[in-house]
Amino acid sequence: MADNAPSIAAATLTRIGHVNLSVSHLETSLSFYRDTLGMKVTKLLDEAAFLSFGSYHHDLCLNTWKTRGGVPKPDGTTGLYHFAIAYGELGALQAATQRVRSAGLVVDDVVDHEVSLSVYLRDPDLNGVELSWDRPAGAWWSADGELRMGYRRIPLELLDAIVP
């Protein structure tokens, strides 16, 4: 698509909807997404769970339809790199990160992208999960219209000291 072509997404409010993850053990994954990240279960089946952060029917589906007892994909294979959970407030990202730390989970990286702050970790099946908070949209663009997106690692311990 040419740069000056109209965006279908802008014209129709198209967005990426829910994520559906194949997992090896439903209860283990539920513990991570429900108990650690704070999602609520909106529907529970024998082999699937639907979860949401709010009133939406589901932001995430966990299923074991074809993967019960399975193993994570080996490094070097294609597939989902990570999906992001976007928090509306910096304090919510900081609280989620504190729950992750309290649960003894490993944080892979903490990055200031200039447009957002991101905490990267893995779920029990080693799927990549990004916990993020976007800075106000007015700070995303330079005066000449260039996206100010970068990559600067920051120590996890400094995340709580950042103010919006």
N, C-alpha and C positions, 0 to 999 in steps of 0.2 A: 504494500500500500504506500502510495506517495505521501510525503510529509504533509502536503497541503490538502489531502483528501479528508472528507469529514469522518469523524470517528463514530463508528456504529455504537460503541459503548457510551459515548457522550450523548448521542441522540436518543438512545433507548434506556439509559440508566442500567446497562448491562454490567454485571459484576460476577466475580467468582463466588459461587455458593458454598455449600458444605463440602467437607473433606470426608472421604470414606477410606478407612485404613483397615487392611487385613492384619490381624494380630494373632499371636500364638495362644495366648491365654486371656480370656475375656476378663476374669476377675482381677488379674494383675494389671491389665491396662486400665480397667475401671478405677482401681486404686490410684493410679497415677493421674488420670484426667479428672476424676471426680474429687478425690480426697486431697491431692496435692495442688492441682491447678484450679480447683474450685468450680468445675462445671457441674451442672445439674442433669440428672438422667431424666429425659422426657419420655422414653419408651425403652423397656427392657424385654428382650426375647431370649430364647434359649441360646442362640448363637450370635446375637447382635445387641448392641446398646446404642441408643441415640442420645446425644448430649448437647446441651446448649449453655451459653452464658446468660441468656436472657429469656425473652418470651418467644424467640424464633423456634420453629419445630425441631430443628437440629442444626448445629454448626458442625458437628462431628458424628460420624457413625463408626463404631468399632465392630468388626465382625470376624468370626472364625469359620465362615462358610466353607472355605477350602484350605484353611491354614492352621487349624487347631493343632497345637504341638509343633508347629513349623519352626524354622530357624530364620534369622535375619539374612538378607541378601549379602553376599560377600562384597568387600570393597572392590571397586573397579567395575561394578555392574551399573547399568542405567536404571533410572527410576526416579522417584521423588527424592529430591535433595533435602528439602524441609518444607514445612508449611508454617505460616506465621499466625500467632494469636496477637491481635492488636488491641491494646488497652487504651481506653479513652483518656486516662489520666496517668501521669507519671507515678503518682502514689500507688496506683493499682499495680503497675509493673513492679515497683519496688516491693510491694507486699507479696506478690506472686513469687518473686525471686527469693524472698525470705522464706516462704513455705518450701520452695525447692531445696534451699540450703538446710532448713530444719529437718527435711526428710532424708538428708544425707546424700542427695543426688549430685552427680558431677555436672558442673557447668563447663561446657567446652570453650566458650568464648564470650566476652562482653565487648560490644563494638559501638562506638559513636559514629553513625553514618552521616552526621550533620543534619539530615532531614529527620532522623529518628535515632533512638537508642535501642539496641537489641541485645538480648541474652539468648545464647544458643545452648541447647542441651539435647539429649536423646531420651526417647520414651523407652519402656521396657523391651520393645522389639527393635530398638536402635534406630527408629525413625527420627529424622531431624525435626526439632521443634524450635521455633524462634518465638520468644516472648518479646513484644516490641511496643514502643510508644512513639507516636509521631509528634514532632514539634509542630507548632502552628504553620499552616500552609504558606503564609506570607514569608516565612524564613527559608523556604525550599529553593527559591529562584534568585539568581543574581539580577542586577539591573539590566543586563543584556539578554535575559531570558534563559540562561543556562542553569540546569539543575545542579544545585550545590550538594551533590551526594558524594560522600567520601567513605573512608574506612580507617578508623583510628581505634586500636585496641585500648581498653581502659581496664584497670584492675577491678575485679568484682567488688572489692571492699569500698571502692569509691562511688559505686552506683547510688547508695543511699544518701550521699552528700550532694548529689546533683539536684538542683531546683529548677522548675520550669522557667 
